[in-house]
Amino acid sequence: MTLKQRIFSRRRLVASLAAGAATIGLTFGGLAIANSGSSSSASAAARAKVIPFHRGQPSPAKVVGQAPPRWTAGSGTIVTGTTANKAKAAALAAYPGGTVNRVVQVSGGDYNVHIIGVNWPHHVFVNQNFTVIGAE
């Protein structure tokens, strides 16, 4: 093996080691960030009577209050802007700890605030006065 080949081999080895170390560092950093966020969201969920999300655990079939008449999951019209913000604020005030990914106006003018990141509630129902009337 010539001197040039040995130098090239060492450079490849050093580059591979550096890439491996960077990958390990990013992995542990990501895990640390994920774990720090999950503990705070889990404690917020515990305070707020929501059931935190745990992979592999089914969501309970639990209904509180009332759902709008003739409501079915997936129905309604997506709402944005001030109206959506008011409905979202009302839902999160009653059930903090999740993430709202959409607000839907359902028949009769009520709103379905769709919450993710928790096993329950997945749907929080808010009336036209932005008062929570139920959860499912």
N, C-alpha and C positions, 0 to 999 in steps of 0.2 A: 504494500500500500504506500503510495507516495505521500509526501508531506501535504500536498494540496488536498488529497482525498481525506486525510486524517483531520485536517482543519475543517473541511466541509462537514464531515461526520460529527465532529464536536459541536459545531454550530447548530446542526439539526437536533442533536441531543439537548442542548441548552434551550433551544426554541421549544421543543416538545415539553421539557420540564416546566418552563415558564407558562406555557399554555395550560398544562395540567394544574399548576398551582393557582392560576387565575380562575379556572373552572371550579376548583374546590372552594376558593375564597368567595366566589359569587354564590355558590350553592349554600354555604353556611350563612352568608349575609342575608340571602333571601329567606332562609328558614328562620333566622332571628327576627326579621321584620314581620314575617307571617305570624310567628308565635306571639310577638308583642301585641299585634293588632287583635288577635283572636281572644286573648284574655280580657282585654278591655271591652270588646264587643260582647263577650259572653257575660261579663259582669253587668253591662248595661241591659242585656237581655233578661238577666235574672231580676234586676230591679223593676223591669217594665212588664212583668207577667207575660213575656213572649217566651217561646220555646226555641232556644238556639239551634242552629243547624249543625247536625252531626252526620257526616257521610255514612250511608248505609242504614240509618234509622228512619223508619217511615214517619210521615207527618201524621199527627193524631187527627181524627175526625171530630173536631170540636167546633161548636157554633155558639157564639155569644151574641145576644141582641137579635137583630133581624136583618135579613138580606132583602134588598128591594124586590117587590113582586115581579114575577116572570123573569128574574135574573138567572142567566146561565153563564158559566165560565166561558170566556172568549167572546162574549157578546158586548155590544156597545160601541161607542165612538171615542177614539183617543182625544184627550183634551190637553192643551198646552197653555202656557201663559199664566196670567194672574189667577184664573180660576183653578188651574191645576196646582199652582203653588199653595193656594188656600186649603184645598182638599188635602194635599200632602202634609202641610203643617198640622192640620187637625188630626190626621191619622198618626203621625209620628209623636204628637203630644200624648196621645192615648196609648200608643204602643211603640215606644222608642227601642232602638236596637237593631233594626233591619235597614234595608236600602230600598227606596221606592224606585221602580223602574218604569212605571207608567201610571197614568190616571185615566180612567175610562168613564164617560158619562153613560149611564144605563137608562133603560126606559123609566119614565116617571121623573127624570131630572136628577136622580141621586148619582153619586159617584162611587166607583170601585177603585180604591187605591191598591195597586198590586205591589206587594212587598216581597223582596227576595232577601236571602241571607239568614233567614230564620225558618224553622220548621212550622211555626205557627205564630201569628196569623199570616196567611198568605194573601187574603183579601180583607181589606178594612172598608166598610161601607160608611160613606159620609153623605148626609142629606144636603139639600139646597142651601141651608143656613150654615153649612160647614161644621156640623155637629156629628160626631161619630154615633152611628145608630146600630152598628153590629160588626162582627168579625167572624171569619171562617178560615 
